[in-house]
Amino acid sequence: VELRDEGVVRAISVGLGRLDPLERYVAEAPLDVVMEAGRLTLLDRTALDRLLPTAAARGIGVLAAAVFNSGILVDPVGSPFFEYKPAPPELRERAQRLQAVCASYGVRLADAAVQFPLRHGADAVVVGARTPAEVDAFVDGLDAELPAALWDALDAEAA
């Protein structure tokens, strides 16, 4: 805090893929921003109710990382990885259903995956791409035009 107050550093931050310790940091530490990894995605929405409200109340920015959940939200059939390992069948099926919802609106799953955290209060999105195709999907997804009705359909599928 002294370094921030002196202008030596601009911000104090922490980043984790596990919500329990990250929630404690957000609730108790004098942070400016946090980076959550993989918990504010179309497949894992746990940060929505657990992290974002406290961060917003305390004025702490949130960076959403790993929005593709290791690749499954770019290509659930060709790259069915979640948390850096092969996704279990139920996650593959859920990702494929989300992909079908997106396709019914003429949208790529990756585009919705990139924009999802931003719609829910994340200040920025950080992609951890495994392939050049995932980098392209991220760049394209930021500017993709997505119909408003798509979000309701994706929420209904996630429920």
N, C-alpha and C positions, 0 to 999 in steps of 0.2 A: 504494500500500500504506500509505503514511504517513497519507493521508486516511482510509482505512478504519480503521486502528489508532487514529486520533484521534477516530473517531466522526462525522466530517464526512460520509462516505458509508457506507452500510450494506453495499454489496457492489461487487465489481469484476466486470464482465461484458463479453462481446463476442458479437456476433451476425452470422452470415454464412450465405449460401446455398451456399457452396462448402466442401466438407469438408476439402480439403488444408490450407488455412491454419487452419481451425478446430481440426483435430486437433493442429496444432503448438501453438496457444494452450493447448489443454487439457493437452497433455503438458508444456509448459514454463512457462507463466505462472501467477502466483498468483491465479487466478480463483476466484470463488465460484459463478458460474452462466454458462452459455452458451445462446445461442438458435441452434438450427440451423433452417434453412428448407427444407422440402421433401425432406429426406433421411431422414425417419423416418415414412414413409407406406406405405399399402398398395401403391402402385406403385413407390416408390423406398425401399428398405429399407437403403441403404448405411450409414446411421448405426448400424444394429444391431451390426455387427461392427467397424466402424472407429472410432466415436466413443464409444458408450456404455460399453464396458468401461474405457477409460482414464478417462473422466469419473467413473465409479463408483469406480474404484480411488483416484482423487485427491480424492474427496469433492466433486466439482463438480456442481452441479445442472444439469439440462438442460430447457430449454423447447423444445417442438416447435412450430414455426410452419409455416404453409402446408400444413396437413394435408389440404386438398382439392386440392393440386397445381394451383392456379389454376382450379378448377371441375370438372375431369373426374371427381373422386371424389364429386361431388354428383349430376351428371347427365351421364354419358358420351356420351349421344346429343345432348341439347339444349345442352350447354355443354362441348364437347370441347376445353377449353383446358388446356395443360400448360406450365408455365414462361412464362406470359403470352402464349402464342401458340397457334395451332391445333395440336392434338396430332397427331403422326404416326399413320398408320393402325394400326400395331402396338400403340401405347399405347391407342388407342381400343378396339381389340379386347380387350386385357387388362383394361381397366376394365370393359368390358361383361361379360366373363366373371366378374370379381369381383362385379359387380352381380347377375348370375344366381345366383351362389353365395349371396349375401346373401338374395336373394328366395326361394330354396329353404328358407331358415330363417325367413322372414317378417320379415326385417330390411331396413332401408334401407341402401344403400351408404354414405351420408353418416354414419350412426350408427356403423358400423364404422370409418370413416375417422377420426372424432373420438376414438374410444376406443383405437384401435390403439397410438398412442405411449405412452399411459398404461399399457397392459399390458406394455410393454417397458422401463419404467423412467424415462420422462419424468416430470418433476415437475409439469408443466402443459402445456396446449395453448393455442396462440395461433392464432386464425383470421384470415386476411386475406380477408374476404368481398368479392366483387365485386358482389353483389346482395342485396337484402333476403331473398330466398329462402335464400341461403347463410347469412345470419345466423340465420334460423330453424332451418335444418338443424343448425347448430352447437349452438344452445341445446338443441334436442330430442335431439341425439345424445349429449350429456353424461349424460343420465339414462335413456337407453334401456336396456331389459333385453335383453342379448344372450346367447344360449345358448352354453355353453362349447364345444360341438361346432363351432360356426361358425368359431372361430379355427383349429382343425385343418384345416377345409375350405379356409379362405382361405390358410393356409400351404401346403397341398398345391397350390393353384392357382398360387401365386407361385413355386413351385419349378421 
